[in-house]
Amino acid sequence: MGRQEPWTARPPRHSPLGHVGLHRFDAGRADHLRQLFPEHAGHVGKREEGAGELQFGDGKYPLRRNDFLYLPAGIGHGLSNAGRAPLKVIVMGFKLAAAPTGDSLSKPQIANTDDVKKQVVGNHPPSTLYQLMIGDVHSTRDKIAAAHILTSLFIMEFEPGGTNFPHHHDSAEKIYLVLDGSGDMVADVGMDGVEGRHPARAGDAYFFRLNCTVGFYASKDPAPKARILAVRSRYPFSKEID
């Protein structure tokens, strides 16, 4: 689906993803602090002069372009923009059935793409490079390993004509948000998804249900390179993540 800013979407009721949206903060704007039980993740988007600040509990934390945030459940938080240009943040909230046991996080976890290398992952082709930003508490490869329902949040950068190979997940849902560039989004039943290719461009967002074929074929245009923000979350009652 194409999106005009700002926007918010709510997946099906049974999904562990409570909501996802692009929030725009004009100069001087702040949102209210709130106690939110679901865990949250965020991505600070492109801006020129926006001066973002996160208030988390009693602390204040400066934000810059391409920061990624993980906010544990149960602690009040808010965002503000003290700059002169709009501040844009992609926000995702994930449902938790119960408070995590042994979760000792008292501060937000913040990482920037400048500090995370681009790499080939698993059996995916070398035409796609990954920046692994946030994973669950068991992750050994992500920059931030702190989440519970969210299992993987990363950026994919595609060479012209590149792909991540269509595939599916037996125990997880996904969201793809096209940040830059264009290509064909794969969203269909079956393993290869050949019949389910849909033209996609920057700003388009896709929600992939359990077992839906998911993938992307980048345009052959040399610039701009296609970049996708991808989010994978554990499906209810699922114990294994494929």
C-alpha positions as CSV (number, residue, x, y, z in Angstrom):
1,M,0.0,0.0,0.0
2,G,1.3,3.5,-0.8
3,R,1.3,5.9,2.2
4,Q,1.1,9.7,2.6
5,E,2.7,11.0,5.7
6,P,1.9,10.8,8.6
7,W,0.1,7.4,8.7
8,T,-0.7,4.6,11.1
9,A,-1.8,1.0,10.2
10,R,-3.1,-1.7,12.4
11,P,-2.7,-5.4,11.3
12,P,-5.3,-8.1,11.9
13,R,-6.4,-8.4,15.6
14,H,-4.6,-11.7,16.1
15,S,-1.3,-10.3,14.9
16,P,1.4,-9.7,17.6
17,L,2.1,-6.4,15.8
18,G,-0.2,-3.8,17.5
19,H,0.5,-0.9,15.1
20,V,3.0,0.6,12.8
21,G,3.1,4.2,11.5
22,L,5.1,7.1,10.3
23,H,4.9,10.0,12.9
24,R,5.8,13.5,11.9
25,F,6.9,16.1,14.5
26,D,6.9,19.6,13.3
27,A,9.2,22.2,14.9
28,G,8.4,22.5,18.6
29,R,6.0,19.6,18.7
30,A,6.1,16.9,21.4
31,D,3.9,13.9,22.1
32,H,2.6,13.0,25.6
33,L,4.4,10.6,27.9
34,R,2.5,7.4,28.2
35,Q,2.8,4.1,29.9
36,L,2.7,1.4,27.2
37,F,2.8,-2.2,28.0
38,P,3.7,-3.4,24.4
39,E,7.4,-3.3,23.6
40,H,8.2,-0.6,21.0
41,A,10.8,-0.1,18.3
42,G,11.4,3.0,16.3
43,H,13.5,4.4,13.4
44,V,14.4,8.1,13.0
45,G,14.0,8.9,9.3
46,K,15.5,11.6,7.1
47,R,15.6,15.2,8.2
48,E,17.9,18.2,7.8
49,E,17.5,20.3,10.9
50,G,15.2,18.4,13.2
51,A,16.6,18.1,16.7
52,G,14.9,14.9,18.1
53,E,14.8,14.0,21.8
54,L,13.4,11.0,23.5
55,Q,12.2,11.2,27.0
56,F,12.2,7.8,28.7
57,G,11.2,7.6,32.3
58,D,13.2,10.4,34.0
59,G,15.9,10.5,31.4
60,K,16.3,12.5,28.1
61,Y,18.2,11.1,25.1
62,P,19.2,13.0,21.9
63,L,18.3,11.4,18.6
64,R,19.9,11.7,15.2
65,R,19.1,10.6,11.7
66,N,19.0,6.9,11.2
67,D,18.9,6.0,14.9
68,F,17.0,2.9,15.8
69,L,15.4,2.5,19.2
70,Y,14.2,-0.3,21.3
71,L,11.9,0.7,24.2
72,P,11.0,-2.0,26.8
73,A,7.5,-2.3,28.0
74,G,6.0,-0.4,31.0
75,I,8.0,2.8,31.1
76,G,6.6,6.1,30.0
77,H,8.1,7.7,27.0
78,G,7.7,10.6,24.5
79,L,9.3,12.3,21.6
80,S,9.9,16.0,20.8
81,N,11.4,18.1,18.1
82,A,13.3,21.3,19.2
83,G,14.7,21.9,15.7
84,R,13.4,23.9,12.7
85,A,12.7,21.1,10.3
86,P,10.2,18.2,10.6
87,L,11.3,15.1,12.5
88,K,10.0,11.8,11.1
89,V,9.9,8.6,13.1
90,I,8.6,5.2,12.2
91,V,7.1,3.6,15.3
92,M,6.1,0.0,15.8
93,G,4.4,-1.5,18.9
94,F,4.3,-5.2,19.7
95,K,1.8,-7.0,22.0
96,L,3.0,-8.9,25.0
97,A,0.8,-11.5,26.6
98,A,2.6,-10.9,30.0
99,A,5.4,-8.9,31.4
100,P,8.8,-10.4,30.5
101,T,10.5,-12.2,33.3
102,G,14.0,-11.1,34.1
103,D,13.9,-8.1,31.9
104,S,16.2,-5.6,33.6
105,L,16.3,-2.9,30.9
106,S,15.9,0.5,32.5
107,K,17.2,2.6,29.6
108,P,16.3,2.7,25.9
109,Q,18.5,0.9,23.5
110,I,19.7,3.1,20.7
111,A,21.9,2.3,17.7
112,N,22.7,4.1,14.5
113,T,23.1,2.6,11.0
114,D,26.6,4.3,10.8
115,D,27.8,1.9,13.4
116,V,26.4,-1.3,11.9
117,K,28.2,-3.0,9.0
118,K,26.5,-4.1,5.8
119,Q,26.8,-7.9,5.2
120,V,25.5,-10.9,3.3
121,V,23.2,-13.0,5.5
122,G,22.6,-16.7,5.3
123,N,21.6,-18.2,2.0
124,H,20.5,-14.9,0.5
125,P,22.4,-13.8,-2.6
126,P,25.2,-11.2,-2.4
127,S,23.1,-8.7,-4.4
128,T,21.5,-7.8,-1.1
129,L,23.3,-6.4,1.9
130,Y,21.8,-6.4,5.4
131,Q,22.3,-4.2,8.4
132,L,21.0,-6.1,11.4
133,M,19.7,-3.5,13.9
134,I,17.5,-5.1,16.5
135,G,16.9,-8.8,17.5
136,D,15.4,-10.7,20.3
137,V,17.1,-11.4,23.7
138,H,18.7,-14.6,22.2
139,S,20.3,-12.8,19.2
140,T,24.0,-13.0,18.8
141,R,24.2,-11.1,15.5
142,D,22.0,-8.0,15.9
143,K,23.4,-4.6,17.2
144,I,20.6,-4.5,19.8
145,A,19.5,-7.9,21.4
146,A,16.7,-7.0,23.7
147,A,13.2,-7.7,22.2
148,H,10.7,-10.5,22.9
149,I,7.9,-10.4,20.2
150,L,10.0,-8.5,17.7
151,T,12.6,-11.0,16.5
152,S,14.4,-9.2,13.7
153,L,14.5,-5.6,12.5
154,F,17.0,-4.8,9.7
155,I,17.7,-2.8,6.5
156,M,18.2,-4.4,3.1
157,E,20.1,-2.6,0.4
158,F,19.8,-4.1,-3.1
159,E,22.1,-3.8,-6.1
160,P,20.3,-2.8,-9.3
161,G,18.3,-5.9,-10.4
162,G,19.1,-7.7,-7.0
163,T,16.9,-9.8,-4.9
164,N,16.7,-11.5,-1.5
165,F,15.0,-14.5,-3.0
166,P,11.3,-15.1,-2.4
167,H,10.7,-17.2,0.7
168,H,8.2,-17.7,3.5
169,H,8.2,-18.1,7.3
170,D,6.2,-20.8,9.1
171,S,6.2,-19.0,12.5
172,A,6.6,-15.3,11.9
173,E,4.9,-12.3,10.2
174,K,6.8,-9.5,8.4
175,I,6.5,-5.9,7.3
176,Y,8.5,-4.4,4.4
177,L,8.6,-0.6,4.1
178,V,10.4,0.7,1.0
179,L,12.7,3.5,2.1
180,D,14.3,4.3,-1.3
181,G,14.2,3.1,-4.9
182,S,11.7,0.9,-6.5
183,G,11.2,-2.7,-7.8
184,D,8.7,-5.6,-7.6
185,M,7.4,-6.7,-4.2
186,V,6.6,-10.4,-3.9
187,A,3.5,-11.2,-1.9
188,D,1.6,-14.4,-2.7
189,V,1.1,-18.0,-1.8
190,G,3.6,-20.7,-2.9
191,M,7.3,-20.8,-2.6
192,D,8.5,-18.7,-5.6
193,G,5.8,-16.0,-5.7
194,V,6.3,-15.5,-9.4
195,E,2.6,-14.8,-9.9
196,G,2.5,-12.4,-6.9
197,R,4.9,-9.6,-8.1
198,H,3.6,-6.0,-7.4
199,P,5.3,-2.8,-8.5
200,A,6.6,-1.0,-5.4
201,R,8.2,2.3,-4.7
202,A,9.5,4.4,-1.8
203,G,6.8,4.9,0.8
204,D,5.0,1.6,0.1
205,A,4.4,-0.7,3.0
206,Y,3.5,-4.4,3.0
207,F,2.2,-6.7,5.8
208,F,2.9,-10.4,5.2
209,R,0.8,-12.8,7.1
210,L,2.1,-16.2,8.3
211,N,3.3,-18.5,5.5
212,C,2.9,-15.8,2.8
213,T,5.6,-15.7,0.2
214,V,7.8,-12.6,0.8
215,G,10.6,-11.1,-1.3
216,F,11.7,-8.3,-3.5
217,Y,13.2,-7.8,-6.9
218,A,15.0,-4.4,-7.2
219,S,14.7,-2.2,-10.3
220,K,17.7,-2.3,-12.7
221,D,18.0,1.5,-12.4
222,P,21.4,2.4,-11.0
223,A,20.1,5.1,-8.7
224,P,18.7,5.3,-6.1
225,K,19.5,1.9,-4.8
226,A,16.4,0.2,-3.3
227,R,16.4,0.0,0.5
228,I,13.8,-1.7,2.6
229,L,13.2,-1.6,6.3
230,A,12.1,-5.1,7.3
231,V,10.5,-6.2,10.5
232,R,9.8,-9.8,11.6
233,S,7.7,-10.7,14.7
234,R,6.9,-13.9,16.5
235,Y,3.4,-15.3,15.7
236,P,1.2,-16.0,18.7
237,F,1.7,-19.4,20.3
238,S,4.8,-20.0,18.2
239,K,7.8,-21.2,20.0
240,E,10.3,-21.5,17.2
241,I,11.4,-18.9,14.7
242,D,12.5,-20.1,11.3
